[in-house]
C-alpha cells in the first residue's frame, strides 16, 4: 500500500514539475529548442573529426587521456570490436563511460546498451535508462525507441525518478557545453 502511495506521489510530481522544468531549460536555451530530457530534440548532424577516425592507437590514447570525448568514444569502439586491440568489454565500457560523462552522445547510447546487456558493466536497468535518457535528449534517434522499451520494464515512478536524476546531471554538466551528438 505504501509503495503504491509513493509511486503515485512520484508520478504526480513528475507530471506537475515537467512544465516548470521545461520552462526553466528553455529560458537558458536561446535557440528555443526543447531540452527537457523527457522530450525529443531534433537530431543534429553527425560530424566525426577526421583526425579521430584515422588516428593511430597511440594518438587516440593520447587524445583520450587529455579528455577528448571523441577519442574516448573511438577507443571504446575499438575495444568493443577488437579493432587494433584485444577485444575487452570492460575496457570498452571504461572508455564509453569517460566519453559519456564528457557529453558524447554516441558513447551515452553505447553505454546504455552495455548496461542493459551487462557487457563490461553489471547489468542495470536504471543505468541503461539513465544514459538512454541523456542520449535521447541530445537527439539520438535510436535512444527514443530504446528509452520506450526500457521504461516499459519499470514503473512510471521509477522512470520519472531516473529522468529527474538525468536532468540534474544535465544541469551540472551544462557548464561544459551541451551534449554533442556530433562526436
N, C-alpha and C positions, 0 to 999 in steps of 0.2 A: 504494500500500500504506500509506504514511504517512498519507494523507488518510483512509483507512478507519479506521485505528487512532485518529486524533484524533476522528473522528466518533463512534466507539464510546465513547471516553472521555467526551466531552461528553454523549452520550446517557445513559450510566451515571450521571454526576454529576447530571444533571437528575432522573433517577428517584430517586436516593439522597437528594438535598437537598430535593426537593419537600415531603415531610412536615415536615422541620425548619423550612423557610421558612414553611409554613402554620401550624405551631405558634407560631412567633415572632410572626407577624402577628396571629393570634387572641389571643395574650396581650396585645397592645396594643389590641385592639378589644373593649371591654367588652360590646358588643351581641351578641357571639358570631358575627357574620356572617363568613363566609369572605372573606378579602381577597386570597388568593393570585391572582396575575394569570392563572394558567392555569385557574382555576376560574371559574364564573359566579356572580355575586351576584344576588339578586332585584332587579329594576329598581325604582327609586324613582320616585314620582310626579313628572311633569314639571310644574313651575310656572315660568312665564315672568313676570318682573316686568312689570306692565302699562306702567310708565313707559318701559321699553326698547322695547316694541312700538310705542308711539305717539310716541316721541321723534323730534324733527326731526333731520336730518343733523348740524347743528352741536351739538345736545345730545348725540347719540351720540358724536361725535368728542371732545367734552369729557369725557364719562364714560370713554370708552375710553382717552384719554390719561392718565387718573387710575388706570388699571389695572383697570377693571370688566370682568370676563370676559364677562358677558352682553352688554355694549355692544360689546366687541371681536368677539364672535361675530356679533352683529347687523350690524356693519359688514362682516364677511367675507361674510355672506349678501347684503348689498346690493351689494357689488362683484361677487360671483359671478353675481348675477341682473341687475344693471344697474338696480336699483330706486332711483331718485332720484339715481343717479350713473352715470358712464360705466362700462360693464362692463369689468372688468380682473381677469383671473385672478391675476396676480402680486400685486396689492393685496389681493385676497380671501385668497390664501394667507398673506400677511403678517399680516392680522388674525386669521385662523384659528389661525396659529401662536402669536400672543400669547395668545389665549383658551385654546388647548390647554395651553400652558405654565402658565397660571394655573388649570388644573384643570377647564376647561369641557369636559364630556364630549361634547356635540354638536359642538364645534369639533374635538375629538380625532378623532371619527368622520369629520367632513368633511375634515380634513387627511389622514387615511389614504387616503380615496378619491382625493384630489388627487395624493398621491404615487404611487398605483397608476396613475392615468391620465396623470401628468405634466402636470397643469393648473396652471400658475402656479409650479410647482416642478419640478426634474428628476425624472423617473420613477425610483422607488426601491422595490423590493420590501421591502427591510429597513425603511425608514422607514414604509412603508404598514403593515407588520405591527406595528412598534413602537407606533404611535399606535392601531391597532386593538386591540392587547392592553390598552392603558390604558383605552380606552373600554369594552371588554368587561368588564374588572374592575370598572368602576363600574356595570355593569348595562345597558349599551346592547344591546338585543336584536339589532339588525341586525349589530352588530360580532361577535357569536358566529359567525354564519354566514360573515361576511366573513373572520374570522380562520381558520376552517377552510379556506376557499378559498385564502387567501394561503399558509397553511402547506403546502398540497398542492403549491405551486410551489417549495418549498425542502426541504433535508434536515432531518431531526429535530434534528440537532446545531445547525443554523443557527437553527431556531425556538427551541430551548432557550436559546441564547446571547442572542437578542433578548429573550426573556421575562425572562431574568436582568437584562439592561440596563433593561428596563421596571420590574422590581422595585426596582432601585436608584433609578431616577428617582422612583418612587412613594414610597419611603422618604425621599428627600431633600426631597420636596415635601409630605410628611405634616405638617410643622410649619405649613404654610399652610392646613391643613384637608384633609379628604378630597375627592377629586374630586366635583364637583357636577353630577349629571345634571339637576338642576332648572333649570339655566341653559343 
